[in-house]
Amino acid sequence: MGATITQVESVLRDRENLNDAADITTQCAMRFILGYPIEVPSFNPAKRPRDRHIFEVTAKSWIAWARKTDQEKALEDLQAVPTTLSGRKAALHLMALRPWKLAVEALLKKDALLARKLFHRASELSSHFGVESSPVIQWTYAASFFFSPTTL
């Protein structure tokens, strides 16, 4: 069973600290779900490690989509980030990040059907492998497709 609006509000109140891109993006998704203004600080994506860079550029691009601001630049930034990594350490994380990145690209291109399929895949992979970005992927997926502030 999914979360109720009251539960989302409760979680949002408990998550006031914005320590990193994951916290900022999660709070943005919660505020989007609740129909609140998306007032979260901006951040500059880390350059290293590479999987963190991919995660943070994708997160920043999703926030641009949710805010309906700078979407063209967000799409350009996102498309400039390659999703290939070498080494085993980042392989599982990349397996979830790649479809999430492509899902956000699809949102920015206004292709909701493709975005939903890719979000679903990213959600499955991140949950199955327990990657560090899984909570952010889940919240952005929920905010993008399962809640509409206009219908609450």
N, C-alpha and C positions, 0 to 999 in steps of 0.2 A: 504494500500500500504506500502511496506517495505521501510526501509531506504536505501538511495543510499550510495555509497562509499564516496562521498563528504560529506554527512551528518555525517557519522561515523567519518571521519577525523576531522570535525568541533567539534563534541562532545568530541573526544579524546583530542583535543587542550584545550578545556574548562575544562577538568577534570585532571589537572596536580597534584592536591593534592592527596597524597596516605595516608589517615589517618587511615585506618583500612583494615581488610581482604576483606570487600565488595568492597572498592575502588580499592584495588590491583587486585582483581579478575576481576572486570569490565574492568579495563584498560588492563589487560592481554587479555581478550576476544576481545576487540576492536583492539588491536595490532595484534592478531591472524587473525581477519577478514581482516585487511588491508595487511597482509603478512609482517608486520614489525617484527623485532627481539623482542622476548618477554623478555624485560629487566625490570623486576619489582622486588622490594625487597621481600625477603622471610619473613615469619612471623611464629611465634609459635602459634598454635591454643590455644585459651583460654580454661581453664578447666571448668569454670562455667560462666554463667548458662549453663545447659546441652544442650539446643537447640542451643546456640551459639557455643558450642564445636562441635556439629554435623555439623553445618554450616561451621565452619572454617576448619575442617578436610576435608570435602567434597570439599571446595573451593581450598584448598592446593593440593588435589589429582587431581582436574580438571586441575590446572596449570601444574602439573607434566605431565599429559596426553598431554596438548597443547605443552609443551616444549619438549616432548619425552625424558624426563630424569627421573630417579628414579621411573619408573612406577611400578616395583615390590614392592618397599617399599610403594609407595602410595596406592597400592591395599591392602597390608597388614594392613596399618594404617586405611584405610577405613573400611575394614572388621572387625577390632577390635572394632569399635564404634557401640554400640547398638543403635537402634532407638526407644527405648521405653522410655516414660516419664510418670510421674504421675502428676496429677493436670491439671486443665482446661486451665490455662494461656498459656501453651506451646502447647496445643493440635492442634490448627489450624496451627501453624507454623510447627509442626512436620508432619502434613498431607501433606505439600508441600516438606519438607526436605527429608522425607523417599524416595519418588520416585526419587528425584534429586540425592540422595546418591546412590541409586541402578542404576540410569542411568550412573553415573560416574564410578561405578564399572563395568558396562557392557562395557563402552568405554575402560577401562583399560584391559578388557578381550577380546577386539576386537570383541564384539558382537554389531555391529552398529544397527541392526534391533531392538533388545531389548532396546538398549540405546535410540533410537529415540522414541519408544513407551513410555518409562518411562519419558523422557524429556517432551514429550507432556503432560503427566499426571501431572507432577510437574508444568509445565507452566500453565495449566488450573487451578489447585488448588491454586497456588500462586496468580494468577490474580483474581480469584473469591473471595478469602478471603482477598486479599490485605496485605499479610504477608510481613514483613520487608525484607525478602530475595528475593522477587519477581524480582526486577531489575537484580540481579546477575543471577538468574535462567534463565531469558529471554536472557541475553547477552551470557551466556555460551551455551544455546540451539542454538541460532543463529550462534555462532561461530563454534559449533560442526557440524552443518548440513546444514545451509543455505548459507554459503559463503565458497568458496574455493580459497585461495590465488593464486593457480596455474591457475585458470580460469578467473581471473578478468582482 
